[in-house]
């Protein structure tokens, strides 16, 4: 008795929209895999996976996964399988797609593993990890219209990675994001994370890059900082192990107070850093001081 072939359902055939795309089923030898890996110009760092043993044992199956190349021949997807083919020194069979738009790589594996920093790196942005760390908080600052709003914990569903990528693309030059990132990388710590410093430094830059450079230098490098930064560092050290849920917001307020006193050459004491953000008579959240232009 002949087994009945399943009648598949199909969508609308739109091959005519993609005349440059070619799809084939191919046996990839280790030599061919090596050559294909030579076109790996923009992929993420390779991750160690366990395909090699299956390939060597003849257990690898044609599973619908693809090796993908862009129109210019750049390898967009499949690097791990190709690396494992070389390791196993065994051919494997796979679907190969050629002629895809290079920007399509940003959407590959996005649901599982392609992070915002991966996407920014693919676009050629320097220091993509730091840039990805500050982007959500900067976007939240704009959405709420306040520095304090940008210091709250940004929920993972507040912005999609595609929205944040678009945000960076639109604002990279006008917002001096590269300058912000370079400053943030010098001062960010576990206690004062990049996401917090990004929000603060963007606002501080309104006073001029030279002021931010000197303040960042004192916070991160100078052995003899100003009184304002010296007391700030003491405050941070004393509260390094704090687990308060609002700690990021509190620490940012201390930094703002230190900045404000430093910019105005105002004397400081430990009382300067007292905060009354709750209770019956809470104080207003501090505003970053920006001198008026003459």
C-alpha positions as CSV (number, residue, x, y, z in Angstrom):
1,X,0.0,0.0,0.0
2,X,1.4,3.3,-1.1
3,X,1.7,5.9,1.8
4,X,-0.3,9.0,1.1
5,X,1.8,12.1,0.8
6,X,0.6,14.9,3.0
7,X,-1.2,17.8,1.2
8,X,0.6,20.9,2.5
9,X,-0.8,24.3,2.8
10,X,0.9,27.1,1.0
11,X,1.0,30.8,1.2
12,X,1.1,33.2,-1.8
13,X,4.1,32.6,-4.0
14,X,6.1,35.9,-4.0
15,X,9.4,34.7,-5.5
16,X,9.1,37.4,-8.2
17,X,9.8,40.0,-5.4
18,X,13.2,38.5,-4.7
19,X,14.8,37.8,-8.1
20,X,18.3,37.8,-6.5
21,X,17.6,35.1,-3.9
22,X,18.7,31.6,-4.7
23,X,17.8,28.6,-2.6
24,X,19.4,25.1,-2.9
25,X,20.1,22.0,-0.9
26,X,23.8,21.3,-0.8
27,X,26.4,18.9,0.7
28,X,29.0,21.1,2.5
29,X,32.4,19.5,2.8
30,X,35.0,20.8,5.4
31,X,36.9,22.5,2.6
32,X,33.8,24.3,1.4
33,X,32.9,25.2,5.0
34,X,36.3,26.8,5.5
35,X,35.9,28.9,2.3
36,X,32.4,30.0,3.4
37,X,33.7,31.0,6.8
38,X,36.1,33.3,5.0
39,X,33.1,35.4,4.1
40,X,32.1,35.7,7.8
41,X,32.6,39.5,8.1
42,X,29.8,40.6,10.4
43,X,28.7,37.7,12.5
44,X,28.8,37.5,16.3
45,X,31.5,35.7,18.1
46,X,31.1,32.0,17.5
47,X,29.4,30.0,20.2
48,X,30.6,26.5,21.1
49,X,27.9,24.0,20.2
50,X,27.7,20.2,19.9
51,X,27.0,19.6,16.2
52,X,30.4,18.1,15.4
53,X,29.8,14.8,17.2
54,X,26.4,14.3,15.4
55,X,28.1,15.1,12.1
56,X,31.0,12.8,12.7
57,X,28.6,10.0,13.8
58,X,26.4,10.4,10.7
59,X,23.5,11.6,12.8
60,X,23.1,15.1,11.3
61,X,19.8,15.5,9.6
62,X,18.5,17.9,7.0
63,X,16.4,20.0,9.4
64,X,15.4,23.1,7.5
65,X,18.2,25.3,9.0
66,X,19.9,27.4,6.5
67,X,23.3,28.8,5.6
68,X,22.6,32.4,4.5
69,X,24.7,34.8,2.3
70,X,24.0,38.4,1.4
71,X,24.0,39.8,-2.1
72,X,27.7,40.7,-1.7
73,X,28.6,37.2,-0.6
74,X,28.9,38.0,3.2
75,X,28.0,35.0,5.5
76,X,24.9,36.1,7.5
77,X,23.9,33.0,9.3
78,X,25.2,29.4,9.9
79,X,28.7,30.1,11.1
80,X,28.4,27.6,14.0
81,X,27.3,24.8,11.8
82,X,30.2,25.5,9.4
83,X,32.7,25.6,12.2
84,X,31.4,22.3,13.6
85,X,31.7,20.8,10.1
86,X,35.4,21.7,10.0
87,X,35.9,20.3,13.5
88,X,34.2,17.0,12.6
89,X,36.0,16.8,9.3
90,X,32.7,15.5,7.9
91,X,30.4,16.8,5.2
92,X,26.8,17.7,6.1
93,X,23.7,18.5,4.1
94,X,21.9,21.8,4.5
95,X,19.8,24.4,2.7
96,X,21.8,27.3,1.4
97,X,20.2,30.7,0.7
98,X,22.1,33.3,-1.3
99,X,21.3,36.9,-2.3
100,X,19.5,38.1,0.9
101,X,19.6,41.8,1.9
102,X,22.5,42.2,4.3
103,X,20.3,44.1,6.9
104,X,18.2,40.9,7.3
105,X,20.9,39.6,9.6
106,X,19.5,41.8,12.4
107,X,16.3,39.7,12.5
108,X,18.0,36.3,12.5
109,X,17.7,34.4,15.8
110,X,16.4,37.7,17.3
111,X,13.8,35.9,19.4
112,X,16.4,33.7,21.1
113,X,19.8,35.2,21.1
114,X,20.6,38.2,19.0
115,X,20.9,41.1,21.5
116,X,20.7,44.8,20.9
117,X,24.5,45.0,21.2
118,X,24.8,42.3,18.5
119,X,22.5,44.4,16.2
120,X,24.5,47.6,16.9
121,X,27.8,45.8,16.3
122,X,26.4,44.5,12.9
123,X,25.7,48.1,12.0
124,X,29.3,49.0,12.8
125,X,28.8,51.0,16.0
126,X,31.9,51.1,18.3
127,X,31.6,50.0,21.9
128,X,28.2,48.3,21.1
129,X,27.8,46.7,24.5
130,X,28.0,50.0,26.3
131,X,25.8,51.7,23.7
132,X,23.2,49.0,24.2
133,X,23.3,49.4,27.9
134,X,22.6,53.2,27.8
135,X,20.0,53.2,25.0
136,X,17.0,52.0,27.0
137,X,17.5,54.5,29.8
138,X,18.0,57.4,27.3
139,X,14.9,56.4,25.5
140,X,13.0,56.3,28.8
141,X,14.3,59.7,29.7
142,X,12.8,61.1,26.5
143,X,9.6,59.2,27.0
144,X,9.1,60.5,30.5
145,X,10.5,63.9,29.9
146,X,12.8,63.8,32.9
147,X,16.2,62.6,34.1
148,X,14.6,60.9,37.1
149,X,12.3,59.0,34.7
150,X,15.3,57.7,32.9
151,X,16.8,56.4,36.1
152,X,13.9,53.9,36.9
153,X,14.4,50.3,35.9
154,X,13.4,49.9,32.3
155,X,11.2,46.9,31.9
156,X,12.2,44.5,29.1
157,X,8.9,45.1,27.3
158,X,9.2,48.9,27.4
159,X,11.0,49.0,24.0
160,X,11.7,46.4,21.4
161,X,15.2,45.9,20.2
162,X,14.1,47.2,16.8
163,X,12.8,50.3,18.4
164,X,16.0,50.9,20.4
165,X,18.1,50.3,17.2
166,X,16.0,52.9,15.4
167,X,16.5,55.2,18.4
168,X,20.2,55.0,18.2
169,X,20.2,55.4,14.5
170,X,18.2,58.6,14.7
171,X,20.1,60.1,17.6
172,X,23.6,58.9,17.3
173,X,25.1,62.2,15.9
174,X,22.7,64.7,17.3
175,X,22.8,63.3,20.9
176,X,26.6,62.8,20.8
177,X,26.1,59.1,21.7
178,X,29.7,58.2,20.9
179,X,30.9,61.0,23.3
180,X,28.5,59.8,26.0
181,X,29.7,56.2,25.6
182,X,33.3,57.2,25.9
183,X,32.7,59.0,29.2
184,X,30.5,56.3,30.5
185,X,33.1,53.6,30.0
186,X,35.5,55.4,32.3
187,X,33.1,55.7,35.3
188,X,30.6,52.9,35.1
189,X,30.8,50.3,37.9
190,X,28.4,47.7,39.3
191,X,27.2,50.3,41.8
192,X,27.0,53.1,39.3
193,X,26.0,51.3,36.1
194,X,26.3,52.5,32.5
195,X,22.6,52.9,32.2
196,X,22.6,55.5,35.0
197,X,25.7,57.4,33.9
198,X,24.4,57.6,30.3
199,X,21.4,59.6,31.5
200,X,23.4,61.9,33.7
201,X,26.2,62.5,31.3
202,X,23.9,63.4,28.4
203,X,22.4,66.1,30.6
204,X,25.8,67.3,32.0
205,X,27.1,67.7,28.4
206,X,24.8,70.7,28.1
207,X,27.4,72.5,30.3
208,X,30.2,71.8,27.9
209,X,32.4,68.8,27.2
210,X,35.3,70.2,29.1
211,X,33.3,70.3,32.3
212,X,32.2,66.7,31.9
213,X,35.8,65.7,31.1
214,X,37.1,67.2,34.3
215,X,34.3,65.8,36.5
216,X,34.7,62.3,35.0
217,X,38.4,62.5,35.5
218,X,38.0,63.3,39.1
219,X,35.5,60.6,39.7
220,X,37.5,57.9,38.0
221,X,41.2,58.8,37.9
222,X,42.4,61.7,40.1
223,X,44.0,60.7,43.4
224,X,43.3,64.2,44.8
225,X,39.8,65.0,43.8
226,X,37.8,68.1,44.7
227,X,36.1,68.2,48.1
228,X,32.8,67.5,46.3
229,X,34.0,64.4,44.5
230,X,36.0,63.2,47.6
231,X,32.8,63.2,49.7
232,X,30.9,61.6,46.9
233,X,33.4,58.7,46.7
234,X,33.2,58.3,50.5
235,X,29.4,58.1,50.3
236,X,29.6,55.5,47.5
237,X,32.1,53.4,49.3
238,X,30.1,53.5,52.6
239,X,27.0,52.3,50.7
240,X,28.6,49.9,48.3
241,X,26.8,46.8,49.6
242,X,23.3,48.5,49.9
243,X,20.5,46.4,48.5
244,X,17.8,49.1,48.6
245,X,15.4,48.7,45.7
246,X,15.8,52.4,44.8
247,X,19.6,52.4,45.1
248,X,20.2,53.4,41.5
249,X,18.0,56.4,41.9
250,X,19.5,57.3,45.2
251,X,23.1,57.0,44.0
252,X,22.3,59.1,40.9
253,X,21.0,61.8,43.2
254,X,24.3,61.8,45.2
255,X,26.2,62.2,41.9
256,X,23.9,65.1,40.8
257,X,24.4,66.8,44.2
258,X,28.2,66.4,43.9
259,X,28.1,67.8,40.3
260,X,26.0,70.7,41.3
261,X,28.2,71.7,44.2
262,X,31.4,71.2,42.1
263,X,30.0,73.3,39.2
264,X,29.1,76.1,41.6
265,X,32.2,75.8,43.7
266,X,30.0,75.4,46.7
267,X,31.2,73.9,50.0
268,X,30.0,70.4,50.9
269,X,29.6,68.3,54.0
270,X,28.2,64.9,54.6
271,X,24.8,66.6,55.1
272,X,24.9,67.6,51.4
273,X,24.2,64.1,50.4
274,X,21.3,63.5,52.7
275,X,18.1,62.6,50.8
276,X,14.5,62.8,51.8
277,X,12.8,61.2,48.9
278,X,10.0,59.7,51.0
279,X,8.0,60.4,54.1
280,X,5.7,63.3,54.9
281,X,7.9,66.0,53.6
282,X,10.0,64.6,50.7
283,X,12.4,66.8,48.9
284,X,12.3,67.3,45.2
285,X,14.6,65.1,43.2
286,X,17.8,67.1,42.4
287,X,18.1,68.7,39.0
288,X,21.5,68.7,37.2
289,X,22.9,72.3,37.3
290,X,23.7,73.8,33.9
291,X,25.0,77.3,34.0
292,X,23.2,79.9,31.9
293,X,25.0,81.2,28.8
294,X,26.3,84.7,29.1
